Amino acid sequence: MQRLTLLIFLLLASTLVAATTWAQSTGTLTGIVRDRGGNPLPETNIKVSGSQLTSPTGTVADGDGRYSVPSLPSGRYTVTASF
């Protein structure tokens, strides 16, 4: 009986740990790169850096200047655009 109780306890504990790990929040940073006249800037390099990242990450804007950087941990970031 004690073995069964221990097994059930371990199963519940591992389920709680998995649920806690899964619940950690991440988000997606999206935007549109535009020039001063409001026109989109296609193919712009986007670099995202912040203390939550081990190294900067980024993407390239599409033909309409839109970009998306997924799976970022919650926090503050610096976004840099370059050609």
Sequence and secondary structure as in RCSB ss.txt:
>XXXX:A:sequence
MQRLTLLIFLLLASTLVAATTWAQSTGTLTGIVRDRGGNPLPETNIKVSGSQLTSPTGTVADGDGRYSVPSLPSG
RYTVTASF
>XXXX:A:secstr
 HHHHHHHHHHHHHHHHHHHHHT  EEEEEEE B TTS B TT EEEEE TTSSS EEEE  TTSEEEEEEEESS
  EEEEE 
